[in-house]
């Protein structure tokens, strides 16, 4: 098929509109005329494989590095990538949440667009070690990841040369975690063990090696500066999905109450609060199990996974009505849904995109809400 690409949807695929319906073409950009081969047809749309770019966008560039799965924007000028993600955020907020005329602040690009990831997870199939392909089965051999820290790539090269890899069962995951203080911690067939030390936003934090932490630290520094401005003056904070306690402890509040489902992360959070002299109560429990009687908090912080807030958590926020709410999101579609649900009680004071994941379709957003 010869197709005119008119847009790029969230997820990174170019969008072409034809008499037969919408066709999604990964790797194609708005304004381009491309040749593509039909891959699958569905009731309301089709997917196609890009075979040739007939008329390229002026924003298209040659790849700056080797490519790995997920690098949807590796051939797009970086400034254009950030602008595209900003438009996608606004479009999702309007289409899913019905939210228009929002105070969208200028997007924040990542200080590094390559070698920013401090964690890398690969799969071993008995012959190849690498990312899993689009079919969710095939392992694509990956001798180098251009998105991961140089030290992780050095450790990856060492592992591939040594005997340890051959002793793993097929299907095993290999996880690399890096911090400047600890170097690279490796997990072969299981998560890395022990604790790591991370430094972020002037805080020195203990983090369980198998627990979540920010992937792109230079960009996280910029987001935390915005967060601290939004949290200014907070005396007490309720921190849902708190991990090792980063947001609650970075807020400057004297009291923090947090929930997190990882027991290792909760233990780290308690140690971090004690080291910083913050009165804190961290519990290993889902956000949906907030106690009936809550300690007073003038700021709530939520940093959920991509699935966003459950209906139970949204209802609890609308029942408790904290005066300020900061929502840190890695899923703009679920963010749009949740903001729409909170709209009867909350005004959106600001929204800003932070490009935590350059060259991929993903990004983070911080939304600051206040009571109506």
Rosetta blueprint (number, residue, H / E / L):
1 X L
2 X E
3 X E
4 X E
5 X E
6 X E
7 X E
8 X E
9 X L
10 X L
11 X L
12 X L
13 X E
14 X E
15 X E
16 X E
17 X E
18 X E
19 X L
20 X L
21 X E
22 X E
23 X E
24 X E
25 X E
26 X E
27 X L
28 X L
29 X L
30 X L
31 X L
32 X L
33 X E
34 X E
35 X E
36 X E
37 X E
38 X E
39 X E
40 X E
41 X E
42 X L
43 X L
44 X L
45 X E
46 X E
47 X E
48 X E
49 X E
50 X E
51 X E
52 X E
53 X E
54 X E
55 X E
56 X L
57 X L
58 X L
59 X L
60 X E
61 X L
62 X L
63 X L
64 X L
65 X L
66 X L
67 X L
68 X L
69 X L
70 X L
71 X L
72 X L
73 X L
74 X L
75 X L
76 X E
77 X L
78 X H
79 X H
80 X H
81 X H
82 X H
83 X H
84 X H
85 X H
86 X H
87 X H
88 X H
89 X H
90 X H
91 X H
92 X H
93 X H
94 X H
95 X H
96 X H
97 X H
98 X L
99 X L
100 X L
101 X L
102 X L
103 X L
104 X E
105 X L
106 X L
107 X L
108 X E
109 X L
110 X L
111 X L
112 X L
113 X L
114 X L
115 X L
116 X L
117 X E
118 X L
119 X E
120 X E
121 X E
122 X E
123 X E
124 X E
125 X L
126 X L
127 X L
128 X L
129 X E
130 X E
131 X E
132 X E
133 X L
134 X L
135 X L
136 X L
137 X L
138 X L
139 X E
140 X E
141 X E
142 X L
143 X L
144 X L
145 X L
146 X L
147 X L
148 X E
149 X L
150 X H
151 X H
152 X H
153 X H
154 X H
155 X H
156 X H
157 X H
158 X H
159 X H
160 X H
161 X H
162 X L
163 X L
164 X H
165 X H
166 X H
167 X H
168 X L
169 X L
170 X L
171 X L
172 X L
173 X E
174 X E
175 X E
176 X E
177 X E
178 X E
179 X E
180 X L
181 X L
182 X L
183 X E
184 X E
185 X E
186 X E
187 X E
188 X E
189 X L
190 X L
191 X L
192 X L
193 X L
194 X L
195 X E
196 X E
197 X E
198 X E
199 X E
200 X E
201 X L
202 X L
203 X E
204 X E
205 X E
206 X E
207 X E
208 X E
209 X L
210 X L
211 X L
212 X L
213 X L
214 X L
215 X L
216 X L
217 X H
218 X H
219 X H
220 X H
221 X H
222 X H
223 X H
224 X H
225 X H
226 X H
227 X H
228 X H
229 X H
230 X H
231 X L
232 X L
233 X L
234 X L
235 X L
236 X E
237 X E
238 X E
239 X E
240 X E
241 X L
242 X L
243 X L
244 X L
245 X L
246 X H
247 X H
248 X H
249 X H
250 X H
251 X L
252 X L
253 X L
254 X L
255 X E
256 X E
257 X E
258 X E
259 X E
260 X E
261 X L
262 X L
263 X H
264 X H
265 X H
266 X H
267 X H
268 X H
269 X H
270 X H
271 X H
272 X H
273 X H
274 X H
275 X H
276 X H
277 X L
278 X L
279 X E
280 X E
281 X E
282 X E
283 X E
284 X E
285 X L
286 X L
287 X H
288 X H
289 X H
290 X L
291 X L
292 X L
293 X L
294 X L
295 X L
296 X L
297 X L
298 X L
299 X E
300 X E
301 X E
302 X E
303 X L
304 X L
305 X L
306 X L
307 X L
308 X L
309 X L
310 X L
311 X H
312 X H
313 X H
314 X H
315 X H
316 X H
317 X H
318 X H
319 X H
320 X H
321 X L
322 X L
323 X L
324 X E
325 X E
326 X E
327 X E
328 X E
329 X E
330 X L
331 X L
332 X H
333 X H
334 X H
335 X H
336 X H
337 X H
338 X H
339 X H
340 X H
341 X H
342 X H
343 X L
344 X L
345 X L
346 X E
347 X E
348 X E
349 X E
350 X E
351 X E
352 X E
353 X E
354 X E
355 X L
356 X L
357 X L
358 X L
359 X L
360 X L
361 X L
362 X L
363 X L
364 X E
365 X E
366 X E
367 X E
368 X E
369 X E
370 X E
371 X E
372 X L
